[in-house]
Amino acid sequence: MPDGPRSGCPINAAIEVIGDRWSLLVLRDIMFGDRRHFRQLQSRSEEGIASNILADRLRTLTETGLLTRDSAGRGQRATYSLTEAAIQLVPVLVQLGSWGLRHRPTTPELRVRAELLEAGGPPLWEEFMAELRERHLGIPRPDGDGPTATERLAAAYAEAVAQRG
């Protein structure tokens, strides 16, 4: 990445960090799939990301402050964690998913979480972001009643997969 952005435009500044073909998908898989290790991200990628591309995106996302990487010892797997800046991308990803629901072909099992997030609106997004902060940043989330946002998203996905099968 050059020393600075191509322009002072905020949209350009964001796109320079997350506007390539893979970065948002890597963040999606860490956020929604809780895939925090290189091999999980590569082997469970719906889109089939190549190892060299994944390594480059993880490095770039770490350098730009969207991910942190623990310093794993010899023979241990490095764990990637979201930063607050990455967690604040949840509403952006929800809106992209909503647009995709309306304008692109999707599959029932992969669209169900986007539908749930769209229907739940900002309260569900905030709940999910609080869960991400707890998991990735160690910030305790407020106690809530009933299933968590993560549990509701996982249950909706499992039900869609079961209906397909």
DSSP file with accessible surface (Angstrom, degrees, kcal/mol):
  #  RESIDUE AA STRUCTURE BP1 BP2  ACC     N-H-->O    O-->H-N    N-H-->O    O-->H-N    TCO  KAPPA ALPHA  PHI   PSI    X-CA   Y-CA   Z-CA
    1    1 A M              0   0  147      0, 0.0    16,-0.0     0, 0.0    15,-0.0   0.000 360.0 360.0 360.0 136.0    0.0    0.0    0.0
    2    2 A P        -     0   0   93      0, 0.0     4,-0.0     0, 0.0     0, 0.0  -0.040 360.0 -91.4 -61.9 173.6    1.4    3.5   -0.8
    3    3 A D  S    S+     0   0  182      2,-0.0     0, 0.0     1,-0.0     0, 0.0   0.786 104.3   1.4 -59.6 -29.9    2.3    5.9    1.9
    4    4 A G  S    S-     0   0   37      1,-0.0    -1,-0.0     0, 0.0     0, 0.0  -0.931  91.7 -71.8-149.5 173.7   -1.2    7.4    1.8
    5    5 A P        -     0   0   76      0, 0.0     8,-0.1     0, 0.0     3,-0.1  -0.263  42.2-115.2 -68.4 159.7   -4.6    7.1    0.1
    6    6 A R  S    S-     0   0  184      6,-0.1     2,-0.3     3,-0.1     7,-0.0   0.768  95.4  -2.4 -65.1 -27.5   -5.0    8.2   -3.5
    7    7 A S  S    S-     0   0   55      2,-0.2    -1,-0.1     3,-0.0     6,-0.0  -0.938  74.7-103.8-151.8 176.2   -7.4   10.9   -2.3
    8    8 A G  S    S+     0   0   80     -2,-0.3    -2,-0.0     4,-0.1     3,-0.0   0.342  75.5 124.8 -88.2   7.3   -9.0   12.3    0.8
    9    9 A C     >  -     0   0   55      1,-0.1     4,-2.6     2,-0.0    -2,-0.2  -0.507  58.6-144.0 -70.5 128.0  -12.4   10.8   -0.1
   10   10 A P  H  > S+     0   0  106      0, 0.0     4,-2.1     0, 0.0     5,-0.2   0.856 100.9  53.1 -61.8 -34.8  -13.6    8.6    2.8
   11   11 A I  H  > S+     0   0  120      2,-0.2     4,-2.7     1,-0.2     5,-0.2   0.944 110.6  47.0 -66.1 -44.3  -15.1    6.0    0.4
   12   12 A N  H  > S+     0   0   26      1,-0.2     4,-2.5     2,-0.2    -1,-0.2   0.928 109.7  53.9 -60.3 -43.9  -11.8    5.7   -1.4
   13   13 A A  H  X S+     0   0   41     -4,-2.6     4,-0.6     1,-0.2    -1,-0.2   0.901 112.3  44.3 -59.5 -40.5  -10.0    5.4    1.9
   14   14 A A  H >X S+     0   0   49     -4,-2.1     4,-2.7     1,-0.2     3,-1.1   0.932 112.4  51.3 -69.2 -44.4  -12.3    2.5    2.9
   15   15 A I  H 3X S+     0   0   89     -4,-2.7     4,-2.4     1,-0.3    -2,-0.2   0.862 101.0  62.1 -65.1 -32.7  -12.1    0.8   -0.5
   16   16 A E  H 3< S+     0   0   38     -4,-2.5    -1,-0.3    -5,-0.2    -2,-0.2   0.797 114.9  34.4 -63.3 -24.1   -8.3    0.9   -0.5
   17   17 A V  H << S+     0   0   34     -3,-1.1    -2,-0.2    -4,-0.6    -1,-0.2   0.859 138.2  13.3 -95.4 -43.3   -8.4   -1.3    2.6
   18   18 A I  H  < S+     0   0   22     -4,-2.7     6,-0.5     1,-0.1    -3,-0.2   0.323  97.8  95.5-120.2   9.8  -11.4   -3.6    2.1
   19   19 A G     <  +     0   0   46     -4,-2.4    -1,-0.1    -5,-0.3    -3,-0.1   0.425  58.4  99.8 -91.0   5.1  -12.3   -3.2   -1.6
   20   20 A D  S    S-     0   0   56     -3,-0.2     4,-0.5    -5,-0.1    -3,-0.0  -0.255  89.4 -96.4 -81.9 177.9  -10.5   -6.1   -3.1
   21   21 A R  S    S+     0   0  196      1,-0.2     4,-0.2     2,-0.1    -1,-0.1   0.761 114.1  27.5 -65.0 -27.1  -12.1   -9.4   -4.1
   22   22 A W  S  > S+     0   0   30      2,-0.1     4,-2.4     3,-0.1     3,-0.2   0.710  92.9  83.1-114.5 -24.8  -11.3  -11.3   -0.9
   23   23 A S  H  > S+     0   0    0      1,-0.2     4,-2.5     2,-0.2     5,-0.2   0.907  96.7  44.9 -58.0 -47.1  -10.8   -9.0    2.2
   24   24 A L  H  > S+     0   0   36     -4,-0.5     4,-2.7    -6,-0.5    -1,-0.2   0.860 112.4  53.7 -66.5 -30.1  -14.5   -8.7    3.1
   25   25 A L  H  > S+     0   0   45     -3,-0.2     4,-2.4     2,-0.2    -2,-0.2   0.893 108.4  49.2 -71.0 -36.9  -15.0  -12.5    2.6
   26   26 A V  H  X S+     0   0    5     -4,-2.4     4,-1.9     2,-0.2    -2,-0.2   0.952 113.7  46.2 -63.8 -47.0  -12.1  -13.2    5.0
   27   27 A L  H  X S+     0   0    0     -4,-2.5     4,-3.0    -5,-0.2     5,-0.2   0.916 110.7  54.0 -61.6 -41.2  -13.6  -10.8    7.5
   28   28 A R  H  X>S+     0   0   59     -4,-2.7     4,-3.2     1,-0.2     5,-0.7   0.929 108.4  48.9 -56.7 -46.9  -17.0  -12.4    7.0
   29   29 A D  H  X5S+     0   0   10     -4,-2.4     6,-1.8     1,-0.2     4,-0.8   0.852 113.6  46.1 -67.2 -32.2  -15.6  -15.9    7.7
   30   30 A I  H  X5S+     0   0    0     -4,-1.9     4,-0.7     4,-0.2    -2,-0.2   0.927 120.3  40.2 -72.7 -43.1  -14.0  -14.7   10.9
   31   31 A M  H  <5S+     0   0    1     -4,-3.0    -2,-0.2    -5,-0.2    -3,-0.2   0.967 130.8  21.7 -68.2 -58.0  -17.1  -12.8   12.0
   32   32 A F  H  <5S+     0   0   44     -4,-3.2    -3,-0.2    -5,-0.2    -1,-0.1   0.713 132.2  38.5 -91.4 -22.5  -19.9  -15.2   11.1
   33   33 A G  H  <<S-     0   0   19     -4,-0.8    -3,-0.2    -5,-0.7    -1,-0.2   0.441  93.0-133.6-106.3  -3.0  -18.0  -18.5   10.9
   34   34 A D     <  +     0   0   73     -4,-0.7     2,-0.8    -6,-0.2    -4,-0.2   0.850  48.6 157.2  49.4  39.5  -15.7  -18.0   13.8
   35   35 A R        +     0   0   18     -6,-1.8    -1,-0.2     1,-0.1    -2,-0.1  -0.841   5.0 159.8 -93.9 107.9  -12.8  -19.2   11.6
   36   36 A R        +     0   0   40     -2,-0.8    44,-2.8    -3,-0.1     2,-0.3   0.370  46.4  72.9-116.8   3.0   -9.8  -17.8   13.3
   37   37 A H  S  > S-     0   0   30     42,-0.2     4,-2.5     1,-0.1     3,-0.3  -0.917  82.0-117.7-121.8 150.9   -6.9  -19.9   12.0
   38   38 A F  H  > S+     0   0   49     40,-0.4     4,-2.4    -2,-0.3     5,-0.2   0.894 112.7  48.2 -51.2 -52.2   -5.4  -20.0    8.5
   39   39 A R  H  > S+     0   0  154      1,-0.2     4,-2.9     2,-0.2     5,-0.3   0.877 111.3  50.4 -63.5 -37.1   -6.3  -23.6    7.7
   40   40 A Q  H  > S+     0   0   49     -3,-0.3     4,-1.9     2,-0.2    -1,-0.2   0.931 111.3  49.0 -63.1 -45.1   -9.9  -23.1    8.8
   41   41 A L  H  < S+     0   0    2     -4,-2.5     8,-0.2     2,-0.2    -2,-0.2   0.893 118.4  39.6 -62.9 -38.6  -10.2  -20.0    6.7
   42   42 A Q  H >< S+     0   0   53     -4,-2.4     3,-1.1    -5,-0.2    -2,-0.2   0.957 118.2  43.0 -77.8 -48.9   -8.8  -21.8    3.7
   43   43 A S  H 3< S+     0   0   94     -4,-2.9    -3,-0.2     1,-0.2    -2,-0.2   0.785 118.9  43.1 -73.6 -25.1  -10.4  -25.2    3.9
   44   44 A R  T 3< S+     0   0  127     -4,-1.9     2,-0.4    -5,-0.3    -1,-0.2   0.249  80.2 128.1-106.4  16.5  -13.9  -24.0    4.8
   45   45 A S    X   -     0   0   17     -3,-1.1     3,-0.8     1,-0.2    -4,-0.0  -0.572  48.6-155.5 -74.6 121.4  -14.0  -21.1    2.3
   46   46 A E  T 3  S+     0   0   78     -2,-0.4    -1,-0.2     1,-0.2    -3,-0.0   0.814  96.6  48.4 -63.3 -29.1  -17.2  -21.4    0.2
   47   47 A E  T 3  S-     0   0   81     -3,-0.0    -1,-0.2   -22,-0.0    -2,-0.1   0.511 111.8-119.2 -93.0  -6.0  -15.5  -19.4   -2.5
   48   48 A G    <   -     0   0   57     -3,-0.8     2,-0.1     1,-0.1    -2,-0.1   0.954  32.3-159.6  72.4  54.3  -12.2  -21.5   -2.6
   49   49 A I        -     0   0   10     -8,-0.2     2,-0.1    -7,-0.2    -1,-0.1  -0.403  17.0-121.3 -69.4 136.4   -9.6  -18.9   -1.6
   50   50 A A     >  -     0   0   46     -2,-0.1     4,-2.8     1,-0.1     5,-0.2  -0.481  19.7-118.8 -75.2 150.3   -6.0  -19.9   -2.6
   51   51 A S  H  > S+     0   0   57      1,-0.2     4,-2.6     2,-0.2     5,-0.2   0.873 112.8  50.9 -62.2 -38.0   -3.5  -20.1    0.2
   52   52 A N  H  > S+     0   0  112      2,-0.2     4,-2.0     1,-0.2    -1,-0.2   0.897 112.5  46.8 -68.7 -36.3   -1.2  -17.4   -1.2
   53   53 A I  H  > S+     0   0   47      2,-0.2     4,-2.7     1,-0.2     5,-0.2   0.933 112.9  49.3 -68.1 -45.2   -4.2  -15.0   -1.6
   54   54 A L  H  X S+     0   0    0     -4,-2.8     4,-2.8     2,-0.2     5,-0.3   0.938 110.5  50.1 -60.0 -46.5   -5.4  -15.8    1.9
   55   55 A A  H  X S+     0   0   49     -4,-2.6     4,-2.2     1,-0.2    -1,-0.2   0.921 112.2  48.4 -59.2 -41.4   -1.9  -15.2    3.4
   56   56 A D  H  X S+     0   0   55     -4,-2.0     4,-2.8     2,-0.2    -1,-0.2   0.923 112.7  47.0 -65.6 -44.3   -1.7  -11.9    1.6
   57   57 A R  H  X S+     0   0   41     -4,-2.7     4,-3.1     2,-0.2     5,-0.3   0.909 111.4  50.7 -67.2 -40.3   -5.1  -10.7    2.8
   58   58 A L  H  X S+     0   0    0     -4,-2.8     4,-1.9    -5,-0.2    -1,-0.2   0.928 112.5  47.6 -62.3 -41.5   -4.5  -11.8    6.4
   59   59 A R  H  X S+     0   0  115     -4,-2.2     4,-2.9    -5,-0.3    -2,-0.2   0.950 114.9  45.6 -62.7 -47.4   -1.2   -9.8    6.3
   60   60 A T  H  X S+     0   0   33     -4,-2.8     4,-2.3     1,-0.2    -2,-0.2   0.921 112.0  50.4 -64.3 -44.3   -2.9   -6.8    4.8
   61   61 A L  H  <>S+     0   0    0     -4,-3.1     5,-2.5     1,-0.2     6,-1.6   0.857 113.4  47.2 -64.6 -31.8   -5.8   -6.8    7.1
   62   62 A T  H ><5S+     0   0   46     -4,-1.9     3,-1.4    -5,-0.3    -2,-0.2   0.938 111.8  49.5 -72.2 -45.1   -3.4   -7.1   10.1
   63   63 A E  H 3<5S+     0   0  130     -4,-2.9    -2,-0.2     1,-0.3    -1,-0.2   0.837 110.9  50.2 -63.1 -32.9   -1.2   -4.2    8.7
   64   64 A T  T 3<5S-     0   0   47     -4,-2.3    -1,-0.3    -5,-0.2    -2,-0.2   0.400 118.7-108.8 -89.8   2.8   -4.2   -2.0    8.2
   65   65 A G  T < 5S+     0   0   37     -3,-1.4    20,-0.3     2,-0.3    21,-0.3   0.661  89.8 109.8  85.5  18.4   -5.6   -2.6   11.7
   66   66 A L  S   <S+     0   0   15     -5,-2.5    17,-1.9    -6,-0.2     2,-0.3   0.705  82.8  28.4 -95.6 -21.6   -8.6   -4.7   11.0
   67   67 A L  E     -A   82   0A   2     -6,-1.6     2,-0.3    15,-0.2    -2,-0.3  -0.946  64.0-152.0-131.7 155.3   -7.1   -7.9   12.5
   68   68 A T  E     -A   81   0A  73     13,-2.5    13,-2.4    -2,-0.3     2,-0.4  -0.899  11.3-151.4-118.0 156.4   -4.6   -8.8   15.1
   69   69 A R  E     -A   80   0A 136     -2,-0.3    11,-0.2    11,-0.2     9,-0.0  -0.996  13.9-132.9-128.3 124.5   -2.5  -12.0   15.0
   70   70 A D        -     0   0   71      9,-2.3     2,-1.3    -2,-0.4     9,-0.0  -0.340  28.2-109.4 -71.5 158.7   -1.3  -13.6   18.2
   71   71 A S        -     0   0  119      7,-0.1     2,-0.2    -2,-0.0    -1,-0.1  -0.743  40.8-160.0 -91.5  91.1    2.3  -14.6   18.3
   72   72 A A        -     0   0   32     -2,-1.3     6,-0.1     4,-0.1     3,-0.1  -0.468  12.9-123.9 -72.6 140.3    2.0  -18.4   18.1
   73   73 A G    >   -     0   0   37      1,-0.2     3,-2.4    -2,-0.2    -1,-0.1  -0.211  49.9 -58.3 -75.2 173.8    4.9  -20.4   19.3
   74   74 A R  T 3  S+     0   0  250      1,-0.3    -1,-0.2     3,-0.0     3,-0.1  -0.281 127.8  12.0 -56.5 129.5    6.7  -23.1   17.2
   75   75 A G  T 3  S+     0   0   88      1,-0.3     2,-0.3    -3,-0.1    -1,-0.3   0.504 105.7 112.0  80.8   3.7    4.2  -25.7   16.2
   76   76 A Q    <   -     0   0  135     -3,-2.4     2,-0.4    -4,-0.0    -1,-0.3  -0.806  69.6-115.0-109.1 152.6    1.2  -23.7   17.2
   77   77 A R        -     0   0  153     -2,-0.3     2,-0.2    -3,-0.1    -4,-0.1  -0.693  28.6-122.8 -85.1 134.6   -1.5  -22.2   15.0
   78   78 A A        -     0   0   13     -2,-0.4     2,-0.5    -6,-0.1   -40,-0.4  -0.499  23.0-142.7 -72.2 142.4   -1.7  -18.4   15.0
   79   79 A T        -     0   0   30     -2,-0.2    -9,-2.3   -42,-0.1     2,-0.4  -0.928   6.9-148.8-110.4 130.7   -5.1  -17.0   15.9
   80   80 A Y  E     -A   69   0A  20    -44,-2.8     2,-0.4    -2,-0.5   -11,-0.2  -0.814  14.5-168.7 -98.0 139.3   -6.5  -14.0   14.2
   81   81 A S  E     -A   68   0A  19    -13,-2.4   -13,-2.5    -2,-0.4     2,-0.2  -0.957  22.1-115.3-127.7 147.4   -8.8  -11.6   16.1
   82   82 A L  E     -A   67   0A   0     -2,-0.4   -15,-0.2   -15,-0.2     2,-0.2  -0.496  26.0-140.8 -74.5 146.4  -11.0   -8.8   14.9
   83   83 A T     >  -     0   0   22    -17,-1.9     4,-2.5    -2,-0.2     5,-0.2  -0.534  32.6 -98.8 -94.6 173.0  -10.3   -5.3   16.0
   84   84 A E  H  > S+     0   0   58      1,-0.2     4,-2.2     2,-0.2     5,-0.1   0.896 125.0  57.2 -58.9 -39.4  -12.9   -2.7   17.0
   85   85 A A  H  4 S+     0   0   53    -20,-0.3    -1,-0.2     1,-0.2     4,-0.2   0.908 108.8  45.5 -60.1 -40.4  -12.6   -1.2   13.5
   86   86 A A  H >4 S+     0   0    0    -21,-0.3     3,-1.9   -20,-0.2    -1,-0.2   0.915 109.4  54.4 -69.0 -41.5  -13.4   -4.6   11.9
   87   87 A I  H >< S+     0   0    0     -4,-2.5     3,-2.0     1,-0.3    -2,-0.2   0.887 100.1  61.8 -60.4 -35.1  -16.3   -5.2   14.3
   88   88 A Q  T 3< S+     0   0  113     -4,-2.2     4,-0.3     1,-0.3    -1,-0.3   0.596  89.3  72.1 -70.8  -4.5  -17.8   -1.9   13.2
   89   89 A L  T <>  +     0   0   23     -3,-1.9     4,-2.7    -4,-0.2    -1,-0.3   0.548  69.4  94.7 -82.5  -7.0  -18.0   -3.3    9.7
   90   90 A V  H <> S+     0   0    0     -3,-2.0     4,-2.7     1,-0.2     5,-0.2   0.936  84.0  47.9 -52.4 -50.9  -20.9   -5.5   10.7
   91   91 A P  H  > S+     0   0   37      0, 0.0     4,-2.4     0, 0.0    -1,-0.2   0.888 111.2  52.4 -60.6 -32.9  -23.6   -3.0    9.6
   92   92 A V  H  > S+     0   0   66     -4,-0.3     4,-2.6    -3,-0.3    -2,-0.2   0.941 111.0  46.2 -65.2 -46.3  -21.7   -2.6    6.2
   93   93 A L  H  X S+     0   0   23     -4,-2.7     4,-2.6     2,-0.2    -1,-0.2   0.890 111.2  52.6 -64.8 -37.6  -21.7   -6.4    5.7
   94   94 A V  H  X S+     0   0    6     -4,-2.7     4,-2.6    -5,-0.3    -1,-0.2   0.937 110.7  47.3 -62.4 -44.6  -25.4   -6.6    6.7
   95   95 A Q  H  X S+     0   0  101     -4,-2.4     4,-2.4    -5,-0.2    -2,-0.2   0.901 111.4  50.4 -65.9 -39.3  -26.2   -4.0    4.1
   96   96 A L  H  X S+     0   0   91     -4,-2.6     4,-2.5     2,-0.2    -1,-0.2   0.921 111.6  49.1 -62.0 -42.2  -24.1   -5.7    1.4
   97   97 A G  H  X S+     0   0   25     -4,-2.6     4,-2.4     2,-0.2    -2,-0.2   0.904 109.5  51.8 -63.1 -40.2  -25.9   -8.9    2.2
   98   98 A S  H  X S+     0   0    2     -4,-2.6     4,-1.5     2,-0.2    -2,-0.2   0.917 110.1  48.6 -62.6 -42.7  -29.3   -7.2    2.0
   99   99 A W  H  X S+     0   0  133     -4,-2.4     4,-2.1     1,-0.2     3,-0.3   0.936 110.9  51.0 -62.3 -44.0  -28.4   -5.8   -1.4
  100  100 A G  H  X S+     0   0   14     -4,-2.5     4,-2.0     1,-0.2    -2,-0.2   0.866 104.9  57.2 -62.2 -36.3  -27.3   -9.3   -2.5
  101  101 A L  H  < S+     0   0   17     -4,-2.4    -1,-0.2     1,-0.2    -2,-0.2   0.887 115.3  36.9 -59.2 -40.2  -30.6  -10.8   -1.3
  102  102 A R  H  < S+     0   0  140     -4,-1.5    -2,-0.2    -3,-0.3    -1,-0.2   0.763 129.6  26.8 -85.3 -26.7  -32.5   -8.4   -3.6
  103  103 A H  H  < S+     0   0  106     -4,-2.1    -3,-0.2    -5,-0.1    -2,-0.2   0.480 110.9  53.6-122.5  -3.2  -30.3   -8.2   -6.6
  104  104 A R  S  < S-     0   0  153     -4,-2.0     2,-0.2    -5,-0.2    -1,-0.1  -0.956  83.0-100.2-133.6 153.0  -28.2  -11.4   -7.0
  105  105 A P        +     0   0  117      0, 0.0     2,-0.3     0, 0.0    -3,-0.1  -0.494  49.1 171.2 -70.8 137.5  -28.9  -15.1   -7.1
  106  106 A T        -     0   0   60     -2,-0.2     3,-0.0    -5,-0.1    -5,-0.0  -0.895  31.8-111.0-139.0 169.5  -28.3  -16.8   -3.7
  107  107 A T     >  -     0   0   58     -2,-0.3     4,-1.8     1,-0.1     3,-0.4  -0.793  27.6-119.8-104.5 150.3  -28.8  -20.2   -2.1
  108  108 A P  H  > S+     0   0   90      0, 0.0     4,-1.3     0, 0.0     3,-0.2   0.899 111.5  48.3 -55.4 -44.3  -31.3  -20.8    0.7
  109  109 A E  H  4 S+     0   0   18      1,-0.2     4,-0.4    51,-0.2    52,-0.2   0.823 116.3  42.9 -71.1 -27.6  -28.7  -22.0    3.2
  110  110 A L  H  4 S+     0   0   77     -3,-0.4     4,-0.4     1,-0.1    -1,-0.2   0.655 114.8  49.5 -92.0 -12.6  -26.4  -19.1    2.6
  111  111 A R  H  X S+     0   0   72     -4,-1.8     4,-2.3    -3,-0.2     5,-0.2   0.682  88.7  81.8 -94.7 -17.2  -29.0  -16.4    2.4
  112  112 A V  H  X S+     0   0   26     -4,-1.3     4,-2.4     1,-0.2     5,-0.2   0.877  91.2  49.1 -62.3 -38.9  -30.8  -17.3    5.7
  113  113 A R  H  > S+     0   0   48     -4,-0.4     4,-2.8     2,-0.2    -1,-0.2   0.917 110.8  50.8 -67.8 -38.2  -28.4  -15.4    7.9
  114  114 A A  H  > S+     0   0   23     -4,-0.4     4,-2.4     2,-0.2    -2,-0.2   0.903 110.7  49.8 -63.6 -39.5  -28.5  -12.3    5.8
  115  115 A E  H  X S+     0   0   76     -4,-2.3     4,-2.7     2,-0.2    -2,-0.2   0.927 111.8  47.7 -64.0 -43.9  -32.3  -12.4    6.0
  116  116 A L  H  X S+     0   0   55     -4,-2.4     4,-2.6     2,-0.2    -2,-0.2   0.924 113.4  47.5 -64.2 -43.4  -32.3  -12.8    9.8
  117  117 A L  H  X S+     0   0    6     -4,-2.8     4,-1.4     2,-0.2    -1,-0.2   0.901 112.7  49.3 -65.7 -39.0  -29.8   -9.9   10.1
  118  118 A E  H  < S+     0   0   79     -4,-2.4     3,-0.3    -5,-0.2    -2,-0.2   0.946 114.3  44.8 -64.6 -45.6  -31.8   -7.7    7.8
  119  119 A A  H  < S+     0   0   87     -4,-2.7    -2,-0.2     1,-0.2    -1,-0.2   0.873 111.6  52.9 -67.2 -36.0  -35.1   -8.5    9.7
  120  120 A G  H  X S-     0   0   31     -4,-2.6     4,-1.0    -5,-0.2    -1,-0.2   0.743  92.4-172.1 -73.0 -23.8  -33.4   -8.0   13.1
  121  121 A G  H >X  -     0   0   11     -4,-1.4     4,-2.0    -3,-0.3     3,-0.9   0.013  50.5 -25.1  62.4-167.4  -32.1   -4.6   12.2
  122  122 A P  H 3> S+     0   0   76      0, 0.0     4,-2.8     0, 0.0     5,-0.2   0.801 132.4  60.1 -52.9 -35.1  -29.7   -2.5   14.3
  123  123 A P  H 3> S+     0   0   99      0, 0.0     4,-2.0     0, 0.0    -2,-0.2   0.936 109.5  43.3 -61.4 -41.0  -30.6   -4.1   17.6
  124  124 A L  H <X S+     0   0    9     -4,-1.0     4,-2.7    -3,-0.9     5,-0.2   0.904 113.0  52.6 -68.4 -39.5  -29.6   -7.5   16.4
  125  125 A W  H  X S+     0   0   28     -4,-2.0     4,-2.8     1,-0.2    -1,-0.2   0.928 109.9  48.5 -60.9 -44.3  -26.4   -6.1   14.8
  126  126 A E  H  X S+     0   0  103     -4,-2.8     4,-2.3     2,-0.2    -1,-0.2   0.896 111.1  50.4 -63.8 -39.8  -25.5   -4.4   18.1
  127  127 A E  H  X S+     0   0   65     -4,-2.0     4,-1.9    -5,-0.2    -2,-0.2   0.935 112.4  46.6 -62.9 -45.1  -26.0   -7.6   19.9
  128  128 A F  H  X S+     0   0    3     -4,-2.7     4,-2.3     1,-0.2    -2,-0.2   0.917 111.1  52.0 -63.6 -41.7  -23.9   -9.5   17.5
  129  129 A M  H  X S+     0   0    7     -4,-2.8     4,-2.6     1,-0.2    -1,-0.2   0.892 107.0  53.4 -63.3 -37.3  -21.2   -6.8   17.7
  130  130 A A  H  X S+     0   0   20     -4,-2.3     4,-2.0     2,-0.2    -1,-0.2   0.902 108.6  50.0 -63.8 -38.3  -21.2   -7.1   21.5
  131  131 A E  H  X S+     0   0    5     -4,-1.9     4,-2.6     2,-0.2    -2,-0.2   0.907 110.4  49.7 -65.5 -40.9  -20.6  -10.9   21.1
  132  132 A L  H  X>S+     0   0    0     -4,-2.3     4,-3.1     1,-0.2     5,-0.5   0.902 108.7  52.8 -64.0 -40.9  -17.7  -10.3   18.7
  133  133 A R  I  X>S+     0   0   46     -4,-2.6     4,-1.9     2,-0.2     6,-1.7   0.900 111.4  47.1 -61.2 -40.0  -16.2   -7.7   21.2
  134  134 A E  I  X5S+     0   0   84     -4,-2.0     4,-0.9     4,-0.3    -2,-0.2   0.952 117.7  41.0 -65.4 -47.4  -16.4  -10.3   23.9
  135  135 A R  I  <5S+     0   0   77     -4,-2.6    -2,-0.2     1,-0.2    -1,-0.2   0.884 129.7  25.6 -69.5 -40.3  -14.9  -13.1   21.8
  136  136 A H  I  <5S+     0   0   16     -4,-3.1    -3,-0.2    -5,-0.2    -2,-0.2   0.745 134.2  27.6-100.1 -28.3  -12.2  -11.1   20.1
  137  137 A L  I  <<S-     0   0   68     -4,-1.9    -3,-0.2    -5,-0.5    -2,-0.1   0.474  96.5-120.6-114.5  -8.0  -11.4   -8.2   22.4
  138  138 A G     << +     0   0   60     -4,-0.9    -4,-0.3    -5,-0.6    -3,-0.1   0.683  61.3 145.5  75.7  18.3  -12.3   -9.7   25.8
  139  139 A I        -     0   0   82     -6,-1.7    -1,-0.2    -9,-0.1    -2,-0.1  -0.803  51.9-122.7 -91.3 116.1  -14.9   -7.0   26.5
  140  140 A P        -     0   0  105      0, 0.0     3,-0.1     0, 0.0    -9,-0.0  -0.283  24.5-137.1 -59.3 139.6  -17.8   -8.6   28.5
  141  141 A R        -     0   0   68      1,-0.1     3,-0.1   -10,-0.1   -14,-0.0  -0.650  28.0 -92.0 -94.3 156.1  -21.2   -8.2   26.8
  142  142 A P        -     0   0  103      0, 0.0     2,-0.1     0, 0.0    -1,-0.1  -0.360  48.5-104.2 -63.2 143.2  -24.3   -7.3   28.6
  143  143 A D        -     0   0  160     -3,-0.1     2,-0.3    -2,-0.0     0, 0.0  -0.437  44.8-173.2 -67.1 142.7  -26.3  -10.3   29.8
  144  144 A G        -     0   0   55      2,-0.1     2,-0.3    -2,-0.1     4,-0.1  -0.905  23.3-111.4-133.9 164.7  -29.4  -11.0   27.7
  145  145 A D  S    S+     0   0  167     -2,-0.3     0, 0.0     2,-0.1     0, 0.0  -0.718  76.9   5.0 -94.0 147.7  -32.3  -13.3   27.9
  146  146 A G  S    S-     0   0   62     -2,-0.3    -2,-0.1     2,-0.0     0, 0.0  -0.157 109.2 -15.8  78.9-172.5  -32.7  -16.2   25.4
  147  147 A P  S    S-     0   0   73      0, 0.0    -2,-0.1     0, 0.0     2,-0.0  -0.294  71.9-113.0 -67.8 149.5  -30.4  -17.3   22.7
  148  148 A T     >  -     0   0   18      1,-0.1     4,-2.5    -4,-0.1     5,-0.2  -0.249  28.8-105.0 -73.0 168.2  -27.6  -15.1   21.6
  149  149 A A  H  > S+     0   0    0      1,-0.2     4,-2.6     2,-0.2     5,-0.2   0.919 123.6  52.5 -59.4 -42.6  -27.4  -13.5   18.2
  150  150 A T  H  > S+     0   0   42      1,-0.2     4,-2.5     2,-0.2    -1,-0.2   0.916 109.2  48.8 -61.1 -43.1  -24.7  -16.1   17.2
  151  151 A E  H  > S+     0   0  108      2,-0.2     4,-2.5     1,-0.2    -1,-0.2   0.903 111.5  49.5 -64.7 -40.5  -26.9  -18.9   18.4
  152  152 A R  H  X S+     0   0   89     -4,-2.5     4,-2.3     2,-0.2    -2,-0.2   0.913 112.2  47.6 -65.7 -41.4  -29.9  -17.6   16.4
  153  153 A L  H  X S+     0   0    7     -4,-2.6     4,-2.1     2,-0.2    -2,-0.2   0.927 113.5  47.9 -64.9 -42.3  -27.8  -17.2   13.2
  154  154 A A  H  X S+     0   0   54     -4,-2.5     4,-2.8    -5,-0.2    -2,-0.2   0.907 111.8  49.8 -65.0 -41.2  -26.4  -20.7   13.6
  155  155 A A  H  X S+     0   0   59     -4,-2.5     4,-2.5     2,-0.2    -1,-0.2   0.911 110.0  50.4 -65.4 -40.9  -29.8  -22.2   14.2
  156  156 A A  H  X S+     0   0   20     -4,-2.3     4,-2.1     2,-0.2    -1,-0.2   0.920 112.9  46.9 -63.1 -41.8  -31.3  -20.5   11.1
  157  157 A Y  H  X S+     0   0   73     -4,-2.1     4,-2.5     2,-0.2    -2,-0.2   0.941 112.0  49.6 -65.0 -47.1  -28.4  -21.8    9.0
  158  158 A A  H  X S+     0   0   57     -4,-2.8     4,-2.5     1,-0.2    -2,-0.2   0.896 110.8  50.4 -60.4 -40.2  -28.7  -25.4   10.4
  159  159 A E  H  X S+     0   0  120     -4,-2.5     4,-2.3     2,-0.2    -1,-0.2   0.917 110.3  49.3 -65.0 -40.6  -32.4  -25.4    9.7
  160  160 A A  H  X S+     0   0   10     -4,-2.1     4,-1.6     2,-0.2    -2,-0.2   0.908 112.1  48.4 -66.0 -38.8  -31.9  -24.2    6.1
  161  161 A V  H  X S+     0   0   45     -4,-2.5     4,-1.9     2,-0.2    -2,-0.2   0.925 111.2  50.6 -66.8 -42.1  -29.3  -26.9    5.6
  162  162 A A  H  < S+     0   0   75     -4,-2.5    -2,-0.2     1,-0.2    -1,-0.2   0.894 108.9  51.5 -64.2 -38.1  -31.6  -29.6    7.0
  163  163 A Q  H  < S+     0   0  146     -4,-2.3    -1,-0.2     1,-0.2    -2,-0.2   0.846 110.9  48.9 -68.1 -31.9  -34.4  -28.5    4.8
  164  164 A R  H  <        0   0  162     -4,-1.6    -1,-0.2    -5,-0.2    -2,-0.2   0.858 360.0 360.0 -71.6 -36.4  -32.2  -28.7    1.7
  165  165 A G     <        0   0   99     -4,-1.9    -2,-0.2    -5,-0.1    -3,-0.1   0.863 360.0 360.0 -71.4 360.0  -30.9  -32.2    2.7
